[in-house]
Amino acid sequence: MGEKSLSFNNLLATWKKLAAQYNIAWKNSFIQWELPPNITADFALTLALPISHKTKQKPPKIAKQIIKITDCLDLEYTITTQGYINFRLPTAYYQQFLNKTLIQTGQNFWGEKKNFRLNIEYVSANPTGYLHLAHFRHAVVGNTLANIYQFCGYPITREYYINDRGGQITSLINSIYHFYHQLQNVTPTKMGQIEYAGEASQEIARQLITKWDSKYINRELNKEDFITWKKEILELILARIRQDLEKCGVKFDVWFSEASLYEKKEHLELLTELEKKDLVYTQNGATFFRSSRGGDDKDRVIIKQDGDYTYFFSDILYHLNKSKRADKLINIWGADHHGTIARLKSAYQLLGHKPENLQIILVQTVNLLTKDGPARFSKRAGNTIELAEALKYLQLDQLKLFLLEKDPNQPLSINTELLKENQEKTRLYYIQYAHARCHQIFQKANEKNIERIGSGIDLLTDQAERSIFNLLIRFVFVLENVIEENKSHHLINYLYELARIWQIYYQNSIILESESPELTSQKLLLVKNIQIILKLGLELMEIKAPERM
């Protein structure tokens, strides 16, 4: 992250280096910000505890050693009997932080550019229909994570993987072919099973009728016809998917076609490599990959008895392709892909890559609870809730926040009726209202010809003000925590807490004190910092930061 005043970055560098000496992976949780009310410190360092576990020395003894190598000249500290080091930051640190944030309008939080390329793949819904609400949870989770990584200095590629080959695409074409006949009051001579019966299949069929009229009525699709139908159908579906994602502010750098891997013969190169490494064998007419060598519970088929390649083989191909373009891969998948993780990580490792450079985030389903009961989602059954339908019940910003506010691996239910009744009690309303209140204070200050924002904070001696100082400096650490765990809901929790503490302070304090211009100017410095950080946080989620509510 950006350089800290009073060498806070140097403190962190010292502690991280010490952890590495004991082969301890640094965790942001080693710094604890939430402390019991009877402790007057600003944060606690718990690094002595894992070092104690490694060395079998008592934690307080380790804590004293940590203090010896730490530049604590400007810090007050106490060591507890458990080995915690409680630090209290000097007022000068907070003052420099607030002024830097004011002068740079938050640009001081931008991270230094990293020489480490990230590829984040998300949504990647099969193009067998339009996106439903669960896909939009993937979209906002992935997009927010990508925004935060980029904000923190990482070069980012946002990627959508198009599964445009295999049995599902054939089933989709057959289903649309059926509706193409049915909508023209014709019974197809060859009746196949309708796998995708939803409105999307019927809408695509109508568009094909508009384009082709009755050209393909009872015409058995040959290879050339099939390619034509596939190209037209996928273009129509992907155009709608792009359109819906852009409504949510989600855009991708790369739309990667699964079929392109085979068109470029990358599958043949991989098979040759697997044979050289003795990672494949044939059994009962099928080709197996020795994934059990990498920790999977059994070997997996990559070429079926009929000669077709499995989805798993395509997954290996695709991730090897991505690894040539990025140093770390992050996939955001539906929870139903849980069983794929071990086999893919096994393949990734066996083919010479570090397993920690492939991270997979699982996202659970979403239920929309309306007055008619829960809505359930299935592309095949055709009862999906699409974005336009969801936005009949929720504003886009409301939808984004609700899709983000829980751990992505927890199922999510959104009760639209309760929302209507309690809109002003939602966390989004609270955060946005806090930002709007900051703006209104400056409007009132302008009306009273109060223009100066101070640079000092020596008059802000109340514990409530120090609590806000402490929350403000945590912003960068919250973003680092999001990155460490790949969980963007930490940002929402932080913004809500900042908004809550700010609202309490506002209700118990007079901001514009006409008889105390210096105190007023210092309070305006505090308010401006709150406004800047609330706005930055909302922008990272691509949610509006309104000036009026």
Secondary structure as UniProt FT lines:
FT   HELIX           5..7
FT   HELIX           8..21
FT   TURN            22..23
FT   HELIX           28..30
FT   STRAND          31..32
FT   TURN            37..38
FT   STRAND          43..45
FT   HELIX           48..55
FT   HELIX           59..69
FT   TURN            73..74
FT   STRAND          76..79
FT   TURN            81..82
FT   STRAND          85..88
FT   HELIX           91..104
FT   TURN            105..106
FT   HELIX           107..109
FT   STRAND          118..121
FT   HELIX           133..151
FT   TURN            152..153
FT   STRAND          156..162
FT   HELIX           167..182
FT   TURN            183..185
FT   HELIX           199..212
FT   TURN            213..218
FT   HELIX           223..247
FT   TURN            248..249
FT   STRAND          254..257
FT   HELIX           258..263
FT   TURN            264..265
FT   HELIX           266..276
FT   TURN            277..278
FT   STRAND          280..283
FT   TURN            284..285
FT   STRAND          286..289
FT   HELIX           291..294
FT   STRAND          300..303
FT   TURN            305..306
FT   HELIX           311..323
FT   TURN            324..325
FT   STRAND          328..334
FT   HELIX           335..340
FT   HELIX           341..350
FT   TURN            351..352
FT   HELIX           355..357
FT   STRAND          358..363
FT   STRAND          366..370
FT   TURN            371..372
FT   STRAND          373..375
FT   TURN            379..382
FT   HELIX           387..390
FT   TURN            391..393
FT   HELIX           396..404
FT   TURN            408..409
FT   STRAND          412..415
FT   HELIX           416..421
FT   HELIX           423..425
FT   HELIX           427..447
FT   TURN            448..449
FT   TURN            458..459
FT   HELIX           463..473
FT   HELIX           475..485
FT   HELIX           489..507
FT   TURN            514..515
FT   HELIX           517..540
FT   TURN            541..542
//
